[in-house]
Amino acid sequence: PMLKKKQINRVLIHRRRRLRQLRELYGGKIRPLGPDAAMDTIQTVNRLMEHEACRPFDRNGEPGGLVELGQRPRLLVIGDLHAQVDNLLCALSYSGLIEDLDAGQADLVILGDAVHCEQPGRYDRMGGSLLMMDLIFRLKLRYPKQVFYLRGNHDAFSPDISKGGIPQGILWEKKLRK
């Protein structure tokens, strides 16, 4: 544990600097994008992903589910964020990953299930899910050859995706369409 005020302040300054970097990366306050900006971001990411050199094509000539990573010295794999934006921000800011991504020295792989809050009493809230996907898409745009997102079962619109009797898949689709 850090017991000296000087040590604690040094860590706080370092973390604030990294959080400012994330805010700059996001292009302003970290909050869900408006509908027009969100749609533009989604379309841009989709176009980008149609021609990713690191995703070999499948039998149908479509980008497949395999991602071939480069030979960078650092790899961070994150899974099951479940709309907990703070967890993603912590992983990015505390680990020095942003600096390594900027230097071309790291890859980030997010293993799906980024959406659908798992906190009791919040299963029906989709605001965190929207913000999570906005952040992931912004990361993809900033680091197109280093950031990868592999969709999980919770990231679908299936009526079978539910928690505590709440149809999260259906709510997610409605929120996105809105």
Secondary structure by P-SEA (a helix, b strand, c coil): ccccaaaaaaaaaaaaaaaaaaaaaaccccccccaaaaaaaaaaaaaaaccccccccccccccccbbbbccccbbbbbcccccaaaaaaaaacccaaaaaaaaccbbbbbccccccccccccccccaaaaaaaaaaaaaaaaccccbbbbbcccccccccccccccaaaaaaaaaaac
